[in-house]
C-alpha cells in the first residue's frame, strides 16, 4: 500500500464526476492539509448527494454534485455529533 494509505486501484463510481478522479494531481497536498487540520473524510451515497443538491436548490442556489457531497458529508458528521 502507498505511504498515504490509499489503494492504487481504488476507483470511485459516483454521479459527482468532479470527485470521481482516481488519482488527483494534488493528492499529496490534500492529504497533508487533512492531517495538519485534523480533518475527516466522510463517504456519502449518490442518493445523499441528490438529496442535498435538492436541499441547496430549495434555497435558490445552484449546486453541482461534488459540492452537494460536501453538504451531505457535513450533515452526516453533524448527525453523529
N, C-alpha and C positions, 0 to 999 in steps of 0.2 A: 504494500500500500504506500502511496506517495506520502511525503512528510506532512502535508496538510490534512491527511486523514480522509480524503475523498477518493472514491474508486475512479480509476481512469475510464472505466466502461459504463459509468452511470449516464443515463440519458433520460431527461425529463420528457414527459408526454403531457402536454397541457394546452389549454386554449390560450394561455398567456405566452404568446410566441416570443416576446421580448425577454422572458426568463427561461426559455427552453434551450438556451445555448449550452452545449455540452462542456465546453472548456472556455469560459470567459477570459478575455485578454487580461483584465485586471484582477483575476482571482487572487494572486498573492497579496496584492494591496488590500483587497476587500477582506481577506482573512486576517491580515494584520490589524486592520481597523476594528474588526469584530472582536478580536482578542483584547485590544487596547481599551475598548469601550465596555468590556464585559457584556457584549451583546448576545442575542439569542437568534436562532434560526427556527422558524415555525413553518411546518408543512400545512398547506391548505388544499382542499379539493377544488376541482373545476366548478362544482356546484356552489361552493362557498364563494369562489371568485365571482360567479354570475350574480349571486345574491347581493354581494356587497357592491358590485358595479351598479346594480339597480338601485340600491340604497343611496349611493352617491348621486345618481341621476335624479332621484326624487328631490334633492336639494338644488337642482338646476345646474349641476356641474357635469361636464363630460369626463369620462374616466375610462382609460383603456385597461384591459385585463391585468397587466402586470402591476399597475397601480392599485387595482382592486384587490389583488393578492396581498398587498401590504395592509390594506384596511382589514381584510379578513383575518390576517395573522395577528394584527393588533387586538382585534376583538376576541380572538381565541385566548390570547395571553391575559387579557383583562378578565375574561370569564373564569379563568383558572385562579385568578387572584395573584 
